[in-house]
Amino acid sequence: MCAAAVRSRCHMVLDAGLAGRLEHFAVDLAALDGAAEYVAETIRRNYPSLQVPPHARWRQFVIDGEDRYAEAALKGIFSPEPNERARQRFELAIISVLLDAGAGPKWRWQEPVRPVRVEDGKFATRPVGRSEGLALASLNAWVARFFASDRRRGFRADGAALKALSAEALGEAFLVSPDNPLEGLEGRVDLLNRLGDTIAARPDLFGSEGRLGNLFDALQRRAVGRKGVRPGGSDTLPTIAAPAILALVLEALGPIWPGRIVIEGINLGDSWRHPAIDVPGPTNGLVPFHKLSQWLSYSLIEPLEEAGIVVTDIDGLTGLAEYRNGGLFIDTGVLKPRSPTLYATALAPADEPIVEWRALTVALLDAIAPHVRSLLGVDAARMPLASILEGGTWSAGRRIAREKRADGRPPLTIVSDGSVF
Protein backbone atom coordinates (compact mmCIF):
# COMPACT_ATOMS: atom_id res chain seq x y z
CA MET A 1 0.00 0.00 0.00
CA CYS A 2 1.21 3.47 -0.93
CA ALA A 3 2.24 6.49 1.16
CA ALA A 4 -1.24 7.99 0.80
CA ALA A 5 -2.72 4.83 2.32
CA VAL A 6 -0.27 5.02 5.23
CA ARG A 7 -1.37 8.58 5.96
CA SER A 8 -5.12 8.07 5.56
CA ARG A 9 -5.31 4.90 7.64
CA CYS A 10 -3.13 6.27 10.43
CA HIS A 11 -5.46 9.27 10.62
CA MET A 12 -8.38 6.84 10.93
CA VAL A 13 -6.75 5.51 14.08
CA LEU A 14 -6.17 9.05 15.39
CA ASP A 15 -9.82 9.92 14.73
CA ALA A 16 -10.82 6.85 16.75
CA GLY A 17 -8.50 7.98 19.53
CA LEU A 18 -9.94 11.49 19.62
CA ALA A 19 -13.39 9.91 19.89
CA GLY A 20 -12.22 7.79 22.84
CA ARG A 21 -12.67 4.54 20.93
CA LEU A 22 -9.15 3.12 21.25
CA GLU A 23 -8.44 0.33 23.70
CA HIS A 24 -4.79 1.00 24.48
CA PHE A 25 -4.10 4.76 24.28
CA ALA A 26 -5.87 7.99 25.15
CA VAL A 27 -4.96 11.03 23.05
CA ASP A 28 -4.47 14.40 24.76
CA LEU A 29 -4.16 17.05 22.04
CA ALA A 30 -3.83 19.72 24.74
CA ALA A 31 -0.32 18.34 25.37
CA LEU A 32 0.66 18.79 21.72
CA ASP A 33 1.70 22.41 22.26
CA GLY A 34 4.19 21.35 24.93
CA ALA A 35 5.53 18.60 22.68
CA ALA A 36 5.90 21.10 19.83
CA GLU A 37 7.81 23.50 22.09
CA TYR A 38 10.17 20.68 23.06
CA VAL A 39 10.72 19.80 19.38
CA ALA A 40 11.25 23.43 18.39
CA GLU A 41 13.80 23.85 21.20
CA THR A 42 15.58 20.71 20.00
CA ILE A 43 15.71 22.06 16.43
CA ARG A 44 17.15 25.39 17.63
CA ARG A 45 19.75 23.47 19.65
CA ASN A 46 20.73 21.22 16.75
CA TYR A 47 20.40 23.75 13.92
CA PRO A 48 20.60 27.36 15.20
CA SER A 49 20.37 28.68 11.63
CA LEU A 50 17.16 26.65 11.09
CA GLN A 51 18.75 25.22 7.95
CA VAL A 52 17.69 21.65 8.68
CA PRO A 53 18.60 18.89 6.21
CA PRO A 54 16.03 16.23 5.37
CA HIS A 55 15.75 13.08 7.42
CA ALA A 56 17.98 10.50 5.74
CA ARG A 57 20.51 7.81 6.53
CA TRP A 58 23.29 10.15 5.47
CA ARG A 59 22.89 12.15 8.69
CA GLN A 60 24.01 9.15 10.79
CA PHE A 61 27.38 9.04 9.01
CA VAL A 62 28.24 12.36 10.67
CA ILE A 63 29.99 11.99 14.04
CA ASP A 64 30.98 15.09 16.01
CA GLY A 65 30.64 17.17 12.85
CA GLU A 66 32.83 14.84 10.78
CA ASP A 67 31.12 13.24 7.77
CA ARG A 68 32.49 9.72 7.36
CA TYR A 69 30.72 9.21 4.02
CA ALA A 70 32.25 12.44 2.65
CA GLU A 71 35.67 11.33 3.86
CA ALA A 72 35.27 8.01 2.02
CA ALA A 73 34.21 9.86 -1.12
CA LEU A 74 37.28 12.09 -0.95
CA LYS A 75 39.45 8.95 -0.81
CA GLY A 76 38.07 7.81 -4.17
CA ILE A 77 35.96 4.99 -2.76
CA PHE A 78 32.90 6.41 -4.52
CA SER A 79 33.06 6.99 -8.26
CA PRO A 80 33.33 10.53 -9.72
CA GLU A 81 31.00 9.45 -12.55
CA PRO A 82 27.49 10.63 -11.55
CA ASN A 83 25.46 7.53 -12.42
CA GLU A 84 27.99 5.07 -11.00
CA ARG A 85 28.28 7.15 -7.85
CA ALA A 86 24.49 7.09 -7.54
CA ARG A 87 24.46 3.29 -7.88
CA GLN A 88 27.06 3.02 -5.12
CA ARG A 89 25.18 5.42 -2.84
CA PHE A 90 21.98 3.46 -3.46
CA GLU A 91 23.75 0.28 -2.42
CA LEU A 92 25.20 1.78 0.75
CA ALA A 93 21.89 3.42 1.68
CA ILE A 94 19.78 0.31 1.08
CA ILE A 95 22.06 -2.00 3.03
CA SER A 96 22.63 0.49 5.84
CA VAL A 97 18.91 1.18 6.24
CA LEU A 98 18.04 -2.52 6.27
CA LEU A 99 20.63 -3.00 9.01
CA ASP A 100 19.33 -0.04 11.01
CA ALA A 101 16.74 -1.71 13.22
CA GLY A 102 17.27 -1.01 16.92
CA ALA A 103 20.67 -2.25 18.07
CA GLY A 104 19.73 -2.49 21.73
CA PRO A 105 21.34 -0.66 24.65
CA LYS A 106 24.53 -2.72 24.91
CA TRP A 107 25.96 -2.92 21.38
CA ARG A 108 28.66 -0.46 20.33
CA TRP A 109 30.78 0.15 17.25
CA GLN A 110 34.36 1.13 18.06
CA GLU A 111 35.07 4.34 16.18
CA PRO A 112 38.76 5.26 15.76
CA VAL A 113 39.65 8.51 17.50
CA ARG A 114 41.88 10.52 15.22
CA PRO A 115 44.64 11.61 15.36
CA VAL A 116 45.22 10.66 19.00
CA ARG A 117 47.25 7.55 19.75
CA VAL A 118 47.45 5.70 23.04
CA GLU A 119 50.73 4.74 24.63
CA ASP A 120 50.91 1.23 23.19
CA GLY A 121 50.97 2.64 19.66
CA LYS A 122 47.45 1.64 18.69
CA PHE A 123 44.78 4.09 17.67
CA ALA A 124 42.37 4.88 20.45
CA THR A 125 38.70 4.17 19.88
CA ARG A 126 35.43 5.47 21.22
CA PRO A 127 32.17 3.53 21.42
CA VAL A 128 29.32 4.63 19.17
CA GLY A 129 25.95 2.95 19.65
CA ARG A 130 22.50 2.78 18.11
CA SER A 131 21.82 4.29 14.65
CA GLU A 132 25.13 6.10 14.33
CA GLY A 133 27.09 3.01 15.32
CA LEU A 134 25.18 0.86 12.85
CA ALA A 135 25.77 3.46 10.13
CA LEU A 136 29.52 3.48 10.75
CA ALA A 137 29.65 -0.31 10.88
CA SER A 138 27.82 -0.63 7.57
CA LEU A 139 30.05 2.02 5.95
CA ASN A 140 33.14 0.24 7.22
CA ALA A 141 31.86 -3.03 5.75
CA TRP A 142 31.13 -1.27 2.45
CA VAL A 143 34.67 0.14 2.30
CA ALA A 144 35.96 -3.41 2.90
CA ARG A 145 33.84 -4.58 -0.12
CA PHE A 146 32.02 -6.90 2.25
CA PHE A 147 28.87 -6.94 0.11
CA ALA A 148 30.61 -7.74 -3.21
CA SER A 149 30.96 -11.32 -4.40
CA ASP A 150 34.02 -10.34 -6.47
CA ARG A 151 35.98 -7.63 -4.70
CA ARG A 152 38.18 -7.12 -7.75
CA ARG A 153 35.24 -5.43 -9.48
CA GLY A 154 35.32 -2.49 -7.10
CA PHE A 155 33.06 -1.00 -4.49
CA ARG A 156 29.63 -2.45 -5.13
CA ALA A 157 26.99 -4.80 -3.75
CA ASP A 158 25.40 -7.73 -5.52
CA GLY A 159 22.79 -10.36 -4.90
CA ALA A 160 25.23 -13.26 -4.79
CA ALA A 161 27.16 -11.76 -1.86
CA LEU A 162 23.99 -10.81 0.01
CA LYS A 163 22.47 -14.26 -0.48
CA ALA A 164 25.61 -15.94 0.88
CA LEU A 165 25.96 -13.67 3.93
CA SER A 166 25.98 -15.47 7.29
CA ALA A 167 25.17 -14.25 10.77
CA GLU A 168 28.68 -15.23 11.84
CA ALA A 169 30.26 -13.07 9.12
CA LEU A 170 28.05 -10.05 9.76
CA GLY A 171 28.56 -10.43 13.50
CA GLU A 172 32.30 -10.37 13.02
CA ALA A 173 32.08 -7.31 10.76
CA PHE A 174 29.90 -5.53 13.34
CA LEU A 175 32.11 -6.51 16.31
CA VAL A 176 29.36 -8.63 17.88
CA SER A 177 30.40 -10.70 20.89
CA PRO A 178 28.85 -11.95 24.14
CA ASP A 179 29.98 -8.69 25.71
CA ASN A 180 28.78 -6.63 22.71
CA PRO A 181 25.42 -8.18 21.72
CA LEU A 182 23.48 -6.81 18.76
CA GLU A 183 19.72 -7.31 18.99
CA GLY A 184 18.13 -8.95 15.95
CA LEU A 185 21.38 -10.06 14.28
CA GLU A 186 19.80 -13.12 12.66
CA GLY A 187 16.83 -11.07 11.48
CA ARG A 188 19.12 -8.56 9.81
CA VAL A 189 21.01 -11.29 8.02
CA ASP A 190 17.76 -12.91 6.93
CA LEU A 191 16.65 -9.61 5.37
CA LEU A 192 19.88 -9.32 3.38
CA ASN A 193 19.71 -12.99 2.33
CA ARG A 194 16.16 -12.48 1.11
CA LEU A 195 17.27 -9.32 -0.67
CA GLY A 196 19.84 -11.43 -2.50
CA ASP A 197 17.10 -13.82 -3.62
CA THR A 198 14.92 -10.92 -4.74
CA ILE A 199 17.74 -9.37 -6.77
CA ALA A 200 18.22 -12.66 -8.61
CA ALA A 201 14.49 -12.91 -9.32
CA ARG A 202 14.16 -9.39 -10.79
CA PRO A 203 16.68 -8.90 -13.62
CA ASP A 204 14.30 -6.24 -14.98
CA LEU A 205 15.19 -4.09 -11.97
CA PHE A 206 18.67 -5.29 -11.01
CA GLY A 207 20.11 -6.40 -14.36
CA SER A 208 21.54 -9.71 -15.44
CA GLU A 209 24.56 -9.09 -13.20
CA GLY A 210 22.30 -8.93 -10.15
CA ARG A 211 23.67 -5.64 -8.91
CA LEU A 212 21.77 -3.84 -6.15
CA GLY A 213 22.74 -0.39 -7.43
CA ASN A 214 20.91 -0.94 -10.68
CA LEU A 215 17.79 0.10 -8.80
CA PHE A 216 19.01 3.65 -9.50
CA ASP A 217 18.75 2.97 -13.23
CA ALA A 218 15.23 1.63 -12.76
CA LEU A 219 14.22 4.85 -11.01
CA GLN A 220 16.02 6.93 -13.63
CA ARG A 221 13.91 5.24 -16.32
CA ARG A 222 10.75 6.21 -14.43
CA ALA A 223 11.72 9.88 -14.16
CA VAL A 224 9.86 12.18 -16.54
CA GLY A 225 10.98 15.44 -18.10
CA ARG A 226 9.36 18.53 -16.60
CA LYS A 227 10.10 22.12 -17.49
CA GLY A 228 10.86 24.71 -14.84
CA VAL A 229 10.74 22.39 -11.83
CA ARG A 230 13.36 24.49 -10.05
CA PRO A 231 12.60 28.10 -9.00
CA GLY A 232 13.22 30.38 -11.96
CA GLY A 233 14.22 27.46 -14.14
CA SER A 234 13.13 26.87 -17.70
CA ASP A 235 15.12 23.77 -18.59
CA THR A 236 13.44 20.41 -18.92
CA LEU A 237 14.80 18.20 -16.15
CA PRO A 238 14.22 14.55 -15.25
CA THR A 239 11.79 14.58 -12.33
CA ILE A 240 10.30 11.99 -10.01
CA ALA A 241 7.91 12.37 -7.09
CA ALA A 242 8.97 10.99 -3.72
CA PRO A 243 5.90 8.69 -3.47
CA ALA A 244 7.00 7.13 -6.78
CA ILE A 245 10.36 6.33 -5.18
CA LEU A 246 8.52 4.54 -2.40
CA ALA A 247 6.34 2.71 -4.92
CA LEU A 248 9.41 1.24 -6.61
CA VAL A 249 11.05 0.44 -3.27
CA LEU A 250 7.91 -1.46 -2.23
CA GLU A 251 7.80 -3.28 -5.55
CA ALA A 252 11.50 -4.15 -5.55
CA LEU A 253 11.94 -5.03 -1.88
CA GLY A 254 8.47 -6.30 -1.00
CA PRO A 255 9.43 -10.00 -1.04
CA ILE A 256 12.21 -9.59 1.54
CA TRP A 257 9.94 -9.04 4.55
CA PRO A 258 9.55 -12.25 6.58
CA GLY A 259 6.30 -13.57 8.01
CA ARG A 260 4.14 -10.74 6.73
CA ILE A 261 0.53 -10.59 5.55
CA VAL A 262 0.15 -11.69 1.92
CA ILE A 263 -2.90 -10.71 -0.14
CA GLU A 264 -3.36 -11.89 -3.72
CA GLY A 265 0.26 -13.02 -3.78
CA ILE A 266 1.64 -9.63 -2.66
CA ASN A 267 3.73 -9.37 0.49
CA LEU A 268 2.36 -6.30 2.29
CA GLY A 269 5.51 -5.81 4.34
CA ASP A 270 5.20 -3.46 7.30
CA SER A 271 1.37 -3.66 7.46
CA TRP A 272 -0.59 -4.87 10.48
CA ARG A 273 -4.12 -5.37 11.74
CA HIS A 274 -6.09 -2.89 13.82
CA PRO A 275 -9.86 -2.79 14.43
CA ALA A 276 -10.12 0.98 13.83
CA ILE A 277 -9.59 0.43 10.10
CA ASP A 278 -12.96 -0.09 8.44
CA VAL A 279 -12.70 0.08 4.66
CA PRO A 280 -14.10 -2.01 1.82
CA GLY A 281 -12.03 -4.66 0.09
CA PRO A 282 -9.40 -7.23 1.00
CA THR A 283 -7.24 -4.76 2.96
CA ASN A 284 -9.98 -4.02 5.50
CA GLY A 285 -8.56 -3.92 9.02
CA LEU A 286 -4.99 -3.28 7.84
CA VAL A 287 -2.83 -0.26 8.58
CA PRO A 288 0.45 0.07 6.64
CA PHE A 289 3.54 1.88 7.90
CA HIS A 290 6.46 0.90 5.62
CA LYS A 291 8.85 2.45 8.13
CA LEU A 292 12.11 1.08 6.73
CA SER A 293 10.91 1.48 3.12
CA GLN A 294 10.00 5.13 3.69
CA TRP A 295 13.23 5.73 5.62
CA LEU A 296 15.03 4.28 2.62
CA SER A 297 13.01 6.40 0.18
CA TYR A 298 14.00 9.54 2.08
CA SER A 299 17.62 8.35 1.93
CA LEU A 300 17.58 7.84 -1.85
CA ILE A 301 16.56 11.43 -2.57
CA GLU A 302 20.05 12.92 -2.19
CA PRO A 303 21.78 10.40 -4.50
CA LEU A 304 19.07 10.99 -7.11
CA GLU A 305 19.43 14.76 -6.93
CA GLU A 306 23.22 14.55 -7.03
CA ALA A 307 22.81 12.59 -10.28
CA GLY A 308 20.64 15.38 -11.74
CA ILE A 309 17.16 14.02 -11.07
CA VAL A 310 14.76 16.45 -9.39
CA VAL A 311 12.65 14.94 -6.59
CA THR A 312 9.26 16.55 -5.95
CA ASP A 313 6.43 16.07 -3.43
CA ILE A 314 8.72 14.98 -0.61
CA ASP A 315 5.93 15.66 1.86
CA GLY A 316 3.94 13.02 -0.01
CA LEU A 317 5.85 10.58 2.18
CA THR A 318 4.81 10.35 5.82
CA GLY A 319 6.44 10.53 9.19
CA LEU A 320 8.11 7.34 10.33
CA ALA A 321 6.35 4.94 12.70
CA GLU A 322 9.36 4.17 14.85
CA TYR A 323 10.11 4.24 18.54
CA ARG A 324 11.88 7.63 18.75
CA ASN A 325 9.00 9.53 17.16
CA GLY A 326 6.47 7.40 19.02
CA GLY A 327 8.33 7.68 22.30
CA LEU A 328 8.25 11.46 22.02
CA PHE A 329 4.44 11.49 22.12
CA ILE A 330 4.27 9.15 25.13
CA ASP A 331 7.01 10.95 27.04
CA THR A 332 5.42 14.37 26.47
CA GLY A 333 1.97 13.14 27.52
CA VAL A 334 0.24 13.42 24.14
CA LEU A 335 -0.35 9.68 24.28
CA LYS A 336 -1.31 8.04 27.56
CA PRO A 337 -1.44 4.25 27.90
CA ARG A 338 -4.81 3.26 29.33
CA SER A 339 -3.19 0.49 31.38
CA PRO A 340 0.05 1.03 33.34
CA THR A 341 0.94 -2.61 32.67
CA LEU A 342 1.69 -1.60 29.08
CA TYR A 343 5.01 -0.13 30.25
CA ALA A 344 6.08 -3.48 31.72
CA THR A 345 4.91 -5.74 28.89
CA ALA A 346 7.21 -6.94 26.10
CA LEU A 347 5.33 -6.40 22.85
CA ALA A 348 5.91 -7.56 19.26
CA PRO A 349 5.24 -5.45 16.15
CA ALA A 350 2.01 -7.32 15.38
CA ASP A 351 0.55 -6.76 18.86
CA GLU A 352 -2.39 -4.38 18.79
CA PRO A 353 -0.93 -1.84 21.28
CA ILE A 354 2.17 -1.42 19.10
CA VAL A 355 0.13 -1.10 15.90
CA GLU A 356 -2.06 1.49 17.60
CA TRP A 357 0.95 3.42 18.93
CA ARG A 358 2.65 3.47 15.55
CA ALA A 359 -0.48 4.62 13.71
CA LEU A 360 -1.03 7.42 16.20
CA THR A 361 2.62 8.41 15.80
CA VAL A 362 2.33 8.90 12.03
CA ALA A 363 -0.86 10.96 12.33
CA LEU A 364 0.48 13.04 15.22
CA LEU A 365 3.63 13.87 13.24
CA ASP A 366 1.35 15.49 10.67
CA ALA A 367 -0.43 17.32 13.51
CA ILE A 368 2.68 18.58 15.28
CA ALA A 369 4.47 19.90 12.18
CA PRO A 370 2.41 23.14 11.80
CA HIS A 371 2.85 23.91 15.51
CA VAL A 372 6.63 23.52 15.25
CA ARG A 373 6.82 25.71 12.13
CA SER A 374 4.77 28.41 13.85
CA LEU A 375 7.08 28.43 16.86
CA LEU A 376 10.13 28.70 14.60
CA GLY A 377 8.60 31.28 12.26
CA VAL A 378 9.08 29.19 9.12
CA ASP A 379 6.77 27.76 6.49
CA ALA A 380 6.46 24.28 5.00
CA ALA A 381 8.59 25.23 2.01
CA ARG A 382 11.52 26.08 4.26
CA MET A 383 10.93 23.26 6.74
CA PRO A 384 9.12 20.29 5.20
CA LEU A 385 8.11 17.29 7.25
CA ALA A 386 11.39 15.53 6.40
CA SER A 387 13.33 18.35 8.11
CA ILE A 388 11.04 18.37 11.14
CA LEU A 389 11.69 14.64 11.50
CA GLU A 390 15.44 15.18 11.35
CA GLY A 391 15.78 18.30 13.44
CA GLY A 392 13.34 17.46 15.01
CA THR A 393 10.97 14.83 16.35
CA TRP A 394 13.45 11.96 16.03
CA SER A 395 16.16 13.87 17.90
CA ALA A 396 13.67 15.10 20.48
CA GLY A 397 12.41 11.56 21.03
CA ARG A 398 15.94 10.36 21.69
CA ARG A 399 16.68 13.35 23.93
CA ILE A 400 13.62 12.98 26.14
CA ALA A 401 14.15 9.21 26.40
CA ARG A 402 17.60 9.88 27.87
CA GLU A 403 16.14 12.42 30.27
CA LYS A 404 13.50 9.99 31.53
CA ARG A 405 15.40 6.68 31.44
CA ALA A 406 19.07 6.18 32.19
CA ASP A 407 19.63 3.77 29.29
CA GLY A 408 17.67 5.90 26.78
CA ARG A 409 15.26 3.10 25.95
CA PRO A 410 11.87 3.88 24.46
CA PRO A 411 8.97 4.00 26.93
CA LEU A 412 7.56 0.71 25.65
CA THR A 413 9.45 -2.58 25.43
CA ILE A 414 9.55 -3.87 21.86
CA VAL A 415 10.54 -7.39 20.88
CA SER A 416 12.20 -6.83 17.50
CA ASP A 417 13.52 -9.35 15.00
CA GLY A 418 15.57 -6.66 13.23
CA SER A 419 13.11 -6.18 10.37
CA VAL A 420 10.76 -3.49 11.71
CA PHE A 421 12.31 -1.26 14.41
C-alpha positions in Angstrom: 0.0 0.0 0.0 1.2 3.5 -0.9 2.2 6.5 1.2 -1.2 8.0 0.8 -2.7 4.8 2.3 -0.3 5.0 5.2 -1.4 8.6 6.0 -5.1 8.1 5.6 -5.3 4.9 7.6 -3.1 6.3 10.4 -5.5 9.3 10.6 -8.4 6.8 10.9 -6.7 5.5 14.1 -6.2 9.0 15.4 -9.8 9.9 14.7 -10.8 6.9 16.8 -8.5 8.0 19.5 -9.9 11.5 19.6 -13.4 9.9 19.9 -12.2 7.8 22.8 -12.7 4.5 20.9 -9.2 3.1 21.3 -8.4 0.3 23.7 -4.8 1.0 24.5 -4.1 4.8 24.3 -5.9 8.0 25.1 -5.0 11.0 23.1 -4.5 14.4 24.8 -4.2 17.1 22.0 -3.8 19.7 24.7 -0.3 18.3 25.4 0.7 18.8 21.7 1.7 22.4 22.3 4.2 21.4 24.9 5.5 18.6 22.7 5.9 21.1 19.8 7.8 23.5 22.1 10.2 20.7 23.1 10.7 19.8 19.4 11.3 23.4 18.4 13.8 23.9 21.2 15.6 20.7 20.0 15.7 22.1 16.4 17.1 25.4 17.6 19.7 23.5 19.7 20.7 21.2 16.8 20.4 23.7 13.9 20.6 27.4 15.2 20.4 28.7 11.6 17.2 26.7 11.1 18.8 25.2 7.9 17.7 21.6 8.7 18.6 18.9 6.2 16.0 16.2 5.4 15.7 13.1 7.4 18.0 10.5 5.7 20.5 7.8 6.5 23.3 10.2 5.5 22.9 12.2 8.7 24.0 9.2 10.8 27.4 9.0 9.0 28.2 12.4 10.7 30.0 12.0 14.0 31.0 15.1 16.0 30.6 17.2 12.9 32.8 14.8 10.8 31.1 13.2 7.8 32.5 9.7 7.4 30.7 9.2 4.0 32.3 12.4 2.7 35.7 11.3 3.9 35.3 8.0 2.0 34.2 9.9 -1.1 37.3 12.1 -0.9 39.4 8.9 -0.8 38.1 7.8 -4.2 36.0 5.0 -2.8 32.9 6.4 -4.5 33.1 7.0 -8.3 33.3 10.5 -9.7 31.0 9.4 -12.6 27.5 10.6 -11.5 25.5 7.5 -12.4 28.0 5.1 -11.0 28.3 7.1 -7.9 24.5 7.1 -7.5 24.5 3.3 -7.9 27.1 3.0 -5.1 25.2 5.4 -2.8 22.0 3.5 -3.5 23.8 0.3 -2.4 25.2 1.8 0.7 21.9 3.4 1.7 19.8 0.3 1.1 22.1 -2.0 3.0 22.6 0.5 5.8 18.9 1.2 6.2 18.0 -2.5 6.3 20.6 -3.0 9.0 19.3 0.0 11.0 16.7 -1.7 13.2 17.3 -1.0 16.9 20.7 -2.2 18.1 19.7 -2.5 21.7 21.3 -0.7 24.7 24.5 -2.7 24.9 26.0 -2.9 21.4 28.7 -0.5 20.3 30.8 0.1 17.2 34.4 1.1 18.1 35.1 4.3 16.2 38.8 5.3 15.8 39.6 8.5 17.5 41.9 10.5 15.2 44.6 11.6 15.4 45.2 10.7 19.0 47.3 7.6 19.7 47.4 5.7 23.0 50.7 4.7 24.6 50.9 1.2 23.2 51.0 2.6 19.7 47.4 1.6 18.7 44.8 4.1 17.7 42.4 4.9 20.5 38.7 4.2 19.9 35.4 5.5 21.2 32.2 3.5 21.4 29.3 4.6 19.2 26.0 3.0 19.7 22.5 2.8 18.1 21.8 4.3 14.7 25.1 6.1 14.3 27.1 3.0 15.3 25.2 0.9 12.8 25.8 3.5 10.1 29.5 3.5 10.8 29.7 -0.3 10.9 27.8 -0.6 7.6 30.0 2.0 5.9 33.1 0.2 7.2 31.9 -3.0 5.7 31.1 -1.3 2.4 34.7 0.1 2.3 36.0 -3.4 2.9 33.8 -4.6 -0.1 32.0 -6.9 2.3 28.9 -6.9 0.1 30.6 -7.7 -3.2 31.0 -11.3 -4.4 34.0 -10.3 -6.5 36.0 -7.6 -4.7 38.2 -7.1 -7.7 35.2 -5.4 -9.5 35.3 -2.5 -7.1 33.1 -1.0 -4.5 29.6 -2.5 -5.1 27.0 -4.8 -3.7 25.4 -7.7 -5.5 22.8 -10.4 -4.9 25.2 -13.3 -4.8 27.2 -11.8 -1.9 24.0 -10.8 0.0 22.5 -14.3 -0.5 25.6 -15.9 0.9 26.0 -13.7 3.9 26.0 -15.5 7.3 25.2 -14.3 10.8 28.7 -15.2 11.8 30.3 -13.1 9.1 28.0 -10.1 9.8 28.6 -10.4 13.5 32.3 -10.4 13.0 32.1 -7.3 10.8 29.9 -5.5 13.3 32.1 -6.5 16.3 29.4 -8.6 17.9 30.4 -10.7 20.9 28.9 -12.0 24.1 30.0 -8.7 25.7 28.8 -6.6 22.7 25.4 -8.2 21.7 23.5 -6.8 18.8 19.7 -7.3 19.0 18.1 -9.0 16.0 21.4 -10.1 14.3 19.8 -13.1 12.7 16.8 -11.1 11.5 19.1 -8.6 9.8 21.0 -11.3 8.0 17.8 -12.9 6.9 16.7 -9.6 5.4 19.9 -9.3 3.4 19.7 -13.0 2.3 16.2 -12.5 1.1 17.3 -9.3 -0.7 19.8 -11.4 -2.5 17.1 -13.8 -3.6 14.9 -10.9 -4.7 17.7 -9.4 -6.8 18.2 -12.7 -8.6 14.5 -12.9 -9.3 14.2 -9.4 -10.8 16.7 -8.9 -13.6 14.3 -6.2 -15.0 15.2 -4.1 -12.0 18.7 -5.3 -11.0 20.1 -6.4 -14.4 21.5 -9.7 -15.4 24.6 -9.1 -13.2 22.3 -8.9 -10.2 23.7 -5.6 -8.9 21.8 -3.8 -6.2 22.7 -0.4 -7.4 20.9 -0.9 -10.7 17.8 0.1 -8.8 19.0 3.6 -9.5 18.8 3.0 -13.2 15.2 1.6 -12.8 14.2 4.9 -11.0 16.0 6.9 -13.6 13.9 5.2 -16.3 10.8 6.2 -14.4 11.7 9.9 -14.2 9.9 12.2 -16.5 11.0 15.4 -18.1 9.4 18.5 -16.6 10.1 22.1 -17.5 10.9 24.7 -14.8 10.7 22.4 -11.8 13.4 24.5 -10.0 12.6 28.1 -9.0 13.2 30.4 -12.0 14.2 27.5 -14.1 13.1 26.9 -17.7 15.1 23.8 -18.6 13.4 20.4 -18.9 14.8 18.2 -16.2 14.2 14.6 -15.2 11.8 14.6 -12.3 10.3 12.0 -10.0 7.9 12.4 -7.1 9.0 11.0 -3.7 5.9 8.7 -3.5 7.0 7.1 -6.8 10.4 6.3 -5.2 8.5 4.5 -2.4 6.3 2.7 -4.9 9.4 1.2 -6.6 11.1 0.4 -3.3 7.9 -1.5 -2.2 7.8 -3.3 -5.6 11.5 -4.2 -5.5 11.9 -5.0 -1.9 8.5 -6.3 -1.0 9.4 -10.0 -1.0 12.2 -9.6 1.5 9.9 -9.0 4.5 9.6 -12.2 6.6 6.3 -13.6 8.0 4.1 -10.7 6.7 0.5 -10.6 5.6 0.2 -11.7 1.9 -2.9 -10.7 -0.1 -3.4 -11.9 -3.7 0.3 -13.0 -3.8 1.6 -9.6 -2.7 3.7 -9.4 0.5 2.4 -6.3 2.3 5.5 -5.8 4.3 5.2 -3.5 7.3 1.4 -3.7 7.5 -0.6 -4.9 10.5 -4.1 -5.4 11.7 -6.1 -2.9 13.8 -9.9 -2.8 14.4 -10.1 1.0 13.8 -9.6 0.4 10.1 -13.0 -0.1 8.4 -12.7 0.1 4.7 -14.1 -2.0 1.8 -12.0 -4.7 0.1 -9.4 -7.2 1.0 -7.2 -4.8 3.0 -10.0 -4.0 5.5 -8.6 -3.9 9.0 -5.0 -3.3 7.8 -2.8 -0.3 8.6 0.5 0.1 6.6 3.5 1.9 7.9 6.5 0.9 5.6 8.8 2.4 8.1 12.1 1.1 6.7 10.9 1.5 3.1 10.0 5.1 3.7 13.2 5.7 5.6 15.0 4.3 2.6 13.0 6.4 0.2 14.0 9.5 2.1 17.6 8.4 1.9 17.6 7.8 -1.9 16.6 11.4 -2.6 20.1 12.9 -2.2 21.8 10.4 -4.5 19.1 11.0 -7.1 19.4 14.8 -6.9 23.2 14.5 -7.0 22.8 12.6 -10.3 20.6 15.4 -11.7 17.2 14.0 -11.1 14.8 16.5 -9.4 12.6 14.9 -6.6 9.3 16.6 -6.0 6.4 16.1 -3.4 8.7 15.0 -0.6 5.9 15.7 1.9 3.9 13.0 0.0 5.9 10.6 2.2 4.8 10.3 5.8 6.4 10.5 9.2 8.1 7.3 10.3 6.4 4.9 12.7 9.4 4.2 14.8 10.1 4.2 18.5 11.9 7.6 18.8 9.0 9.5 17.2 6.5 7.4 19.0 8.3 7.7 22.3 8.2 11.5 22.0 4.4 11.5 22.1 4.3 9.2 25.1 7.0 10.9 27.0 5.4 14.4 26.5 2.0 13.1 27.5 0.2 13.4 24.1 -0.4 9.7 24.3 -1.3 8.0 27.6 -1.4 4.2 27.9 -4.8 3.3 29.3 -3.2 0.5 31.4 0.1 1.0 33.3 0.9 -2.6 32.7 1.7 -1.6 29.1 5.0 -0.1 30.2 6.1 -3.5 31.7 4.9 -5.7 28.9 7.2 -6.9 26.1 5.3 -6.4 22.8 5.9 -7.6 19.3 5.2 -5.4 16.2 2.0 -7.3 15.4 0.6 -6.8 18.9 -2.4 -4.4 18.8 -0.9 -1.8 21.3 2.2 -1.4 19.1 0.1 -1.1 15.9 -2.1 1.5 17.6 1.0 3.4 18.9 2.7 3.5 15.5 -0.5 4.6 13.7 -1.0 7.4 16.2 2.6 8.4 15.8 2.3 8.9 12.0 -0.9 11.0 12.3 0.5 13.0 15.2 3.6 13.9 13.2 1.3 15.5 10.7 -0.4 17.3 13.5 2.7 18.6 15.3 4.5 19.9 12.2 2.4 23.1 11.8 2.8 23.9 15.5 6.6 23.5 15.2 6.8 25.7 12.1 4.8 28.4 13.8 7.1 28.4 16.9 10.1 28.7 14.6 8.6 31.3 12.3 9.1 29.2 9.1 6.8 27.8 6.5 6.5 24.3 5.0 8.6 25.2 2.0 11.5 26.1 4.3 10.9 23.3 6.7 9.1 20.3 5.2 8.1 17.3 7.2 11.4 15.5 6.4 13.3 18.4 8.1 11.0 18.4 11.1 11.7 14.6 11.5 15.4 15.2 11.3 15.8 18.3 13.4 13.3 17.5 15.0 11.0 14.8 16.4 13.5 12.0 16.0 16.2 13.9 17.9 13.7 15.1 20.5 12.4 11.6 21.0 15.9 10.4 21.7 16.7 13.3 23.9 13.6 13.0 26.1 14.2 9.2 26.4 17.6 9.9 27.9 16.1 12.4 30.3 13.5 10.0 31.5 15.4 6.7 31.4 19.1 6.2 32.2 19.6 3.8 29.3 17.7 5.9 26.8 15.3 3.1 25.9 11.9 3.9 24.5 9.0 4.0 26.9 7.6 0.7 25.7 9.4 -2.6 25.4 9.5 -3.9 21.9 10.5 -7.4 20.9 12.2 -6.8 17.5 13.5 -9.3 15.0 15.6 -6.7 13.2 13.1 -6.2 10.4 10.8 -3.5 11.7 12.3 -1.3 14.4 
